[in-house]
Amino acid sequence: MATLSVYFEQRRVGTIDIDKNGPGFTYDPTWMGLRGAFPISITMPLRSERIASDTFLPWAANLLPESVQLRTLGQLLGMARGDVIGLLSAIGGDTAGALSIGQPGRTASLHWRPIEDLEGLIEELPSKPFLVGKRSYLLVKRFDRTEVSGRWRRLHQEDYCQALGKPPSAKYEANQTGIRGPALEDMFELTRRHMPSIDIVHLLDMVVVNVLACNTDAHAKNYTIIIRGNGASIAPMYDLMCGEVWENVTKNLAQKIAGKSRGDHLNGRDWQQFARECGLNPRQVLDRVGTLATSALAEAEAAASEVAAMPAGTHEVLDRTREAVERRARILLAQLQELGDDPVKAVNKEEAAVAKQECSVT
């Protein structure tokens, strides 16, 4: 394989080539001249120079499936798991995001076929142990696909692992790869540099909600950025899970908050420290934690009832999940009170004391 084209729908975005240092990427001049053209990554802005392997390869590797799925794919195709470009040349027609690798994407309805028996399709999937004997499923609308005038359009996205130039094996802050995974301060700094200021608030809410939901799998690949020709913005939350209800799932957070890995250990001063580390206002962070925890307590029962009313009905995990969220919300609210009855007022006093001490030193 000398070169491999990358497309957005029918338009060539650029070309992958491989030299002695590995695969690189070059934008197509026609693409760069188009109105509405977008970069494939925040790390790779539109420019004429070839993008080197040390920047391009980690981004490309994040387009592949992970773990067992990647190993199975390599075995089926007779390729090594590390052959990123070879694997993408085989399966890259519909990657996460809007790009098609090797051939133009198909968005016209000509080749569509209706799925009349989704359950039958799922049960016929080959060798999928997690589906054996299970007939319930959750069908989720994708945020990176939208219908326009009878045609499905793909919205381009990348996860924070890609945007921070990290390989998929380093998606957790703590890992054994020798590469430090993305920390929350890295993610807030990236958001501050490349996205509207409101997205800093959105990211903060996501962090707090993940703590409230006891979601211990909120790694950097489960936070995503939508990239358009006029800029980037943070995508909605997805792939949430409640680690508290599963016996063999870690209870440690994917990213530390103020040096702590357990959501139920976080107190008011931890949230203040987290705010300072991430360049946020401590008073506003405490306010959001309190507001969202209060909202979780108020809405948990209604949310559980809504899920129970869905066609698949209730599940034994549902009540345990609601109870875990309510318990976490109560813990967070109780631990905010170490700053006093009014945490925000307490923060003001503490900041005033720090400012007074700084003045006396100078």
C-alpha positions in Angstrom: 0.0 0.0 0.0 1.7 3.2 -1.2 -1.0 5.7 -0.2 -4.5 5.6 1.3 -7.1 8.3 0.7 -9.3 9.7 3.4 -12.7 11.0 2.5 -15.6 13.0 3.9 -18.6 11.7 2.0 -17.4 11.9 -1.6 -14.7 14.5 -1.1 -11.1 13.6 -0.6 -9.8 15.1 2.7 -6.2 14.0 2.4 -3.9 11.1 2.0 -2.1 8.7 4.3 1.4 7.7 3.3 4.1 5.7 5.0 7.8 6.6 5.1 10.7 5.2 7.1 9.4 6.9 10.3 5.9 5.5 9.9 2.5 6.7 8.6 1.8 10.4 8.1 -1.0 12.4 6.6 -1.3 15.3 4.1 -4.4 17.4 3.5 -5.7 17.6 -0.1 -5.3 21.2 -1.4 -8.8 21.2 -2.8 -10.2 20.2 0.6 -8.4 23.0 2.3 -9.9 25.5 -0.1 -13.5 24.4 0.5 -15.9 26.5 2.5 -16.8 24.5 5.6 -13.7 22.3 5.5 -12.7 21.0 8.9 -9.5 19.5 10.3 -9.5 15.8 11.1 -8.2 16.7 14.6 -7.5 19.6 16.9 -3.9 18.4 16.9 -3.8 18.6 13.1 -5.0 22.0 11.8 -5.5 22.6 8.1 -2.1 23.2 6.6 -0.1 22.1 3.5 2.8 20.4 5.3 2.8 16.6 5.9 1.8 15.7 9.4 4.4 13.4 10.9 3.8 9.9 12.4 4.2 10.9 16.0 1.2 13.1 15.7 -0.9 11.2 13.2 -0.5 7.6 14.4 -1.9 7.9 18.0 -5.0 9.7 16.5 -5.4 6.9 13.9 -5.0 4.1 16.4 -8.0 5.5 18.4 -10.2 4.8 15.4 -9.8 1.0 15.9 -11.8 -1.2 18.2 -10.1 -2.1 21.5 -9.1 -5.1 23.6 -10.7 -8.4 22.6 -12.4 -6.9 19.6 -9.1 -5.7 18.2 -7.5 -9.0 18.7 -10.4 -10.8 17.0 -10.3 -8.4 14.1 -6.5 -9.0 13.6 -7.0 -12.7 13.6 -9.9 -12.5 11.1 -7.9 -10.3 8.8 -4.5 -12.0 9.3 -2.9 -8.7 10.5 -1.0 -7.7 13.6 -2.9 -5.6 16.1 -0.2 -2.9 15.8 -0.7 -2.6 12.0 -3.0 0.4 12.4 -3.1 1.5 8.8 -3.5 -2.0 7.5 -6.5 -2.6 9.7 -8.0 0.8 8.9 -7.6 0.1 5.2 -9.8 -3.0 5.7 -12.5 -1.6 8.1 -12.2 2.2 7.9 -15.2 2.8 5.7 -17.3 3.9 8.6 -15.2 5.0 11.6 -16.2 7.1 14.6 -16.7 10.6 13.3 -17.2 11.5 9.7 -14.3 10.1 7.8 -14.1 7.1 5.5 -10.7 5.6 4.9 -9.8 4.0 1.6 -13.1 4.7 -0.2 -15.7 7.4 -0.3 -18.5 7.2 2.3 -22.0 6.1 1.4 -24.7 8.6 2.5 -27.2 8.2 -0.3 -30.3 6.1 0.5 -29.8 3.9 -2.6 -28.0 1.2 -0.7 -30.1 1.4 2.5 -32.2 -1.6 3.6 -34.7 -1.6 6.4 -34.0 -3.5 9.6 -37.3 -5.3 10.3 -36.1 -7.8 12.9 -33.4 -6.1 15.0 -33.7 -8.7 17.8 -33.2 -11.5 15.2 -30.1 -9.7 13.8 -28.6 -9.3 17.3 -29.1 -13.0 18.1 -27.4 -14.0 14.9 -24.3 -12.1 15.6 -21.4 -14.5 15.6 -19.6 -15.4 18.9 -20.7 -12.5 21.1 -20.7 -14.1 24.6 -22.2 -11.0 26.3 -25.4 -11.5 24.1 -25.8 -15.2 24.8 -29.3 -15.8 26.4 -30.1 -12.0 26.6 -32.9 -10.6 24.5 -33.2 -7.1 25.9 -31.2 -4.3 24.4 -30.9 -0.5 24.5 -31.1 1.3 21.2 -29.4 4.7 21.4 -29.6 7.5 18.8 -26.1 8.6 17.8 -25.1 12.2 18.3 -22.7 12.2 15.4 -25.3 11.2 12.7 -28.1 13.6 11.5 -30.7 13.3 8.8 -30.9 16.2 6.3 -33.4 16.1 3.5 -33.6 12.4 3.5 -29.9 11.9 3.6 -27.9 10.9 6.7 -24.9 13.2 7.3 -22.0 12.3 9.5 -20.7 14.8 12.0 -17.0 14.7 12.6 -15.8 14.0 16.1 -12.7 13.0 18.0 -12.3 11.9 21.6 -10.1 13.6 24.1 -7.5 10.9 23.9 -7.1 11.8 20.2 -7.2 15.5 20.8 -4.5 15.2 23.5 -2.3 13.0 21.3 -2.5 9.9 23.5 -2.7 6.3 22.2 -5.9 4.3 23.2 -3.9 2.2 25.7 -3.3 5.4 27.8 -7.0 6.4 27.9 -7.0 6.1 31.7 -5.0 8.7 33.7 -3.3 5.8 35.7 -2.1 3.0 33.4 0.9 0.7 32.9 1.9 1.9 29.4 4.6 4.3 30.6 2.5 7.1 29.1 0.6 9.3 31.5 -3.0 9.3 30.5 -5.1 12.5 30.2 -5.9 14.2 33.5 -8.8 16.5 34.1 -6.6 19.5 34.1 -5.4 18.5 30.6 -8.9 18.2 29.4 -10.0 21.6 30.8 -7.0 23.3 29.3 -7.7 21.8 25.9 -11.3 22.9 26.2 -10.3 26.4 27.2 -8.0 26.7 24.2 -10.2 25.3 21.5 -13.9 25.5 22.4 -16.4 28.2 23.5 -16.3 29.2 27.2 -19.7 27.6 27.8 -18.1 24.2 27.1 -15.9 24.6 30.2 -19.2 24.6 32.2 -20.4 21.6 30.2 -17.3 19.7 30.9 -17.5 20.5 34.6 -21.1 19.3 34.7 -20.0 16.0 33.0 -17.3 15.5 35.6 -19.7 16.1 38.5 -22.4 13.9 36.9 -19.9 11.0 36.4 -19.1 11.2 40.1 -22.8 11.3 41.0 -23.5 8.3 38.7 -20.6 6.4 40.2 -19.3 6.1 36.7 -15.8 4.7 37.1 -15.3 4.3 33.3 -15.3 8.0 32.3 -11.9 7.7 30.6 -10.7 10.2 28.0 -12.2 8.2 25.1 -15.6 8.7 26.7 -15.4 12.4 26.3 -15.8 13.7 22.8 -15.4 16.8 20.7 -17.5 17.7 17.6 -15.4 19.4 14.9 -16.9 21.6 12.3 -15.6 24.1 9.8 -16.4 27.0 12.1 -14.9 25.5 15.3 -15.1 22.7 17.9 -17.6 22.0 20.7 -18.0 19.4 23.4 -20.3 16.5 22.5 -23.1 15.1 24.7 -22.3 12.5 27.4 -22.4 8.8 26.4 -21.4 5.4 27.5 -22.1 5.9 31.2 -22.2 3.1 33.7 -22.7 2.8 37.5 -19.7 1.0 38.9 -21.2 0.6 42.3 -23.7 -2.0 41.2 -21.2 -4.4 39.6 -19.2 -6.6 42.0 -16.1 -7.0 39.8 -15.9 -3.4 38.5 -13.3 -1.0 39.9 -14.6 1.7 42.3 -11.8 4.0 41.3 -12.4 7.0 39.1 -10.8 7.0 35.6 -9.3 10.4 36.5 -8.3 11.7 39.9 -10.0 14.7 41.5 -7.7 16.6 43.8 -5.5 13.5 44.0 -8.3 11.2 45.1 -9.5 8.2 43.1 -12.8 7.5 45.0 -15.9 9.6 44.4 -17.3 8.9 47.9 -14.2 10.4 49.5 -14.5 13.9 47.9 -15.2 16.8 50.3 -15.6 20.5 49.8 -11.9 21.3 50.0 -11.2 18.6 47.4 -13.5 20.3 45.0 -11.8 23.6 45.7 -8.4 22.1 45.0 -9.8 20.5 41.8 -11.1 23.9 40.7 -7.7 25.6 41.2 -5.9 22.8 39.4 -8.2 23.1 36.4 -8.3 26.9 36.3 -11.9 27.1 37.6 -13.7 29.3 40.1 -13.9 27.3 43.4 -17.1 29.0 44.4 -18.8 28.1 41.1 -17.6 24.5 41.3 -19.0 24.1 44.8 -22.3 25.6 43.6 -22.5 23.2 40.7 -21.7 20.2 42.8 -24.4 21.1 45.3 -26.9 22.0 42.6 -26.4 18.8 40.6 -26.3 16.5 43.7 -29.6 18.1 44.9 -31.1 17.6 41.4 -30.0 14.0 41.3 -31.8 13.3 44.6 -35.0 15.1 43.3 -35.0 13.3 39.9 -33.7 9.8 40.6 -37.0 8.1 41.4 -38.8 9.7 38.4 -35.9 8.7 36.1 -36.0 5.1 37.4 -39.7 5.0 36.8 -39.2 6.2 33.2 -36.7 3.5 32.5 -39.0 0.8 34.1 -41.8 1.9 31.7 -39.7 1.3 28.6 -40.6 -1.8 26.5 -37.9 -3.9 28.0 -39.4 -3.3 31.4 -37.6 -3.1 34.7 -34.3 -4.9 35.6 -32.8 -6.0 38.9 -30.0 -3.5 38.5 -32.3 -0.6 38.1 -33.2 -0.1 41.8 -29.6 -0.7 42.9 -28.5 2.0 40.4 -31.0 4.5 41.7 -30.0 3.8 45.3 -26.3 4.1 44.5 -26.9 7.5 42.8 -29.0 8.8 45.7 -26.4 7.5 48.2 -23.6 9.3 46.4 -25.6 12.5 46.1 -26.2 12.5 49.9 -22.5 11.8 50.6 -21.4 14.7 48.4 -23.9 17.1 50.0 -22.9 16.0 53.5 -19.2 16.4 52.8 -19.7 19.9 51.3 -21.0 20.9 54.7 -17.5 20.7 56.2 -17.1 24.2 54.9 -20.1 25.3 56.9 -23.8 25.7 56.4 -23.1 27.9 53.4 -20.2 26.5 51.4 -20.0 29.4 49.1 -19.8 31.9 52.0 -17.1 29.7 53.6 -15.1 29.8 50.4 -15.3 33.6 50.4 -13.9 33.7 53.9 -11.1 31.2 53.0 -10.1 33.2 49.9 -10.1 36.4 51.9 -7.8 34.8 54.5 -5.5 33.6 51.7 -5.4 37.0 50.1 -4.7 38.7 53.5 -1.8 36.2 54.1 -0.4 36.9 50.6 -0.5 40.7 51.2 1.3 40.3 54.5 4.0 38.3 52.8 4.6 40.9 50.1 
